[in-house]
């Protein structure tokens, strides 16, 4: 199984969260190959200075090439909230799962309609870097639920 976490975020190691990110990727290895793909370029930077709509459009353009294979799931705060068991079901029976974390201005509705599903971790706002860690922990938790591993208990 392959799981991609695709995020609008500047590339590079964040010293505060890097250890946790590496930890969850490492402990997930017996169950799946997990990769974090950070997308940020001049077009996104310029678009964010223009308007929220321009920013969302630039995010969609950056994400589109990753929509071609697998199950595509957007993390969207206004979508349905899921618990850990529901989240685990999103991973079940899929060879490739792509999770999308939008930029500061969220997603275009058009992009969300291209995804198989959109889910929420709740109504609170978290930094992109922290959401990345929370998502990776939930991926590991979901994998352990699906594989009857004791971590979840």
C-alpha positions in Angstrom: 0.0 0.0 0.0 1.2 3.5 -0.8 -0.1 6.6 1.0 0.8 10.1 -0.1 0.3 13.2 2.0 0.3 16.1 -0.5 0.4 19.5 1.1 0.7 23.1 0.1 3.7 24.0 2.2 7.2 25.3 1.8 9.7 22.5 1.4 12.2 21.9 4.0 12.7 20.5 7.4 10.7 22.0 10.2 12.8 21.4 13.2 9.9 21.4 15.6 7.9 18.6 13.9 10.5 16.9 11.7 11.2 14.2 14.3 7.5 13.3 14.7 6.9 13.2 10.9 9.9 10.9 10.4 8.7 8.8 13.4 5.2 8.2 12.0 6.6 7.4 8.5 9.0 4.9 9.9 6.5 3.1 12.2 4.0 2.9 9.4 6.5 1.0 7.1 5.3 -2.5 8.1 1.8 -1.6 6.8 2.4 1.0 4.0 4.9 3.2 2.3 4.0 6.8 3.4 5.4 9.8 1.6 5.0 13.5 2.3 5.0 15.7 -0.8 5.3 19.5 -0.1 4.2 21.8 -2.9 5.0 25.5 -3.0 6.3 27.6 -5.9 6.4 31.2 -7.2 2.9 30.8 -8.8 1.4 29.9 -5.4 3.2 32.7 -3.6 2.1 35.3 -6.2 -1.5 34.0 -6.2 -1.8 34.2 -2.4 -0.9 37.9 -2.7 -3.7 38.5 -5.3 -6.8 37.0 -3.7 -8.1 33.9 -1.9 -9.7 32.7 -5.1 -6.4 33.0 -7.0 -4.7 31.2 -4.3 -7.2 28.3 -4.4 -6.9 28.1 -8.1 -3.1 27.8 -7.8 -3.4 25.0 -5.2 -5.7 23.1 -7.6 -3.2 23.5 -10.4 -0.4 22.2 -8.1 -2.5 19.2 -6.9 -4.1 18.1 -10.2 -1.2 15.8 -11.3 -1.7 13.8 -8.2 -5.3 13.0 -8.8 -4.7 10.4 -11.5 -4.3 7.3 -9.4 -5.7 6.0 -6.2 -8.3 7.2 -3.8 -8.2 11.0 -3.3 -9.2 12.4 0.0 -9.1 16.1 0.9 -8.8 17.4 4.4 -11.5 20.1 4.5 -12.7 21.6 7.8 -16.3 22.1 6.6 -16.6 18.5 5.5 -17.8 15.5 7.5 -15.9 14.9 10.7 -14.6 11.3 11.1 -13.4 9.3 14.1 -10.4 7.0 14.0 -12.5 3.9 13.0 -14.2 5.8 10.1 -10.8 7.1 9.1 -9.3 3.6 9.1 -12.1 2.6 6.7 -10.8 5.2 4.2 -7.5 3.3 4.0 -9.0 -0.2 3.7 -8.9 -2.1 0.4 -6.9 0.7 -1.4 -3.5 0.3 -3.1 -2.9 4.0 -3.2 -4.4 6.8 -1.1 -3.7 10.4 -1.7 -4.5 12.9 1.1 -4.6 16.6 0.2 -4.0 19.4 2.7 -4.8 22.8 1.1 -3.0 26.0 1.5 -4.0 29.0 3.7 -7.1 29.6 1.7 -8.4 26.1 1.5 -9.8 24.3 -1.6 -11.8 25.3 -4.6 -15.1 23.5 -4.6 -14.1 22.3 -8.1 -11.1 20.5 -6.6 -13.2 18.9 -3.8 -15.6 17.6 -6.4 -12.7 15.8 -8.1 -11.8 14.0 -4.9 -13.4 10.7 -3.9 -14.0 12.1 -0.4 -13.5 15.1 1.8 -13.1 14.7 5.6 -12.6 16.9 8.6 -10.6 16.5 11.8 -12.8 19.0 13.5 -13.7 22.7 13.4 -10.6 24.0 15.1 -7.9 25.6 12.9 -4.4 24.0 13.1 -1.2 25.1 11.4 -0.3 23.2 8.2 2.7 21.7 9.9 0.7 20.4 12.9 -2.1 19.1 10.6 0.6 17.1 8.8 1.7 15.5 12.1 -2.0 14.8 13.1 -2.7 13.2 9.7 0.4 11.0 9.9 -0.6 9.8 13.4 -4.1 9.0 12.2 -2.7 7.2 9.2 -0.6 5.0 11.5 -3.6 4.6 13.8 -5.9 3.6 10.9 -3.3 1.1 9.6 -3.0 -0.5 13.0 -6.8 -0.7 13.4 -7.1 -2.4 10.0 -4.3 -4.8 10.9 -5.5 -5.6 14.4 -2.3 -4.2 15.9 -2.6 -3.2 19.6 -1.4 0.5 19.1 -5.0 1.7 18.9 -6.1 0.3 22.2 
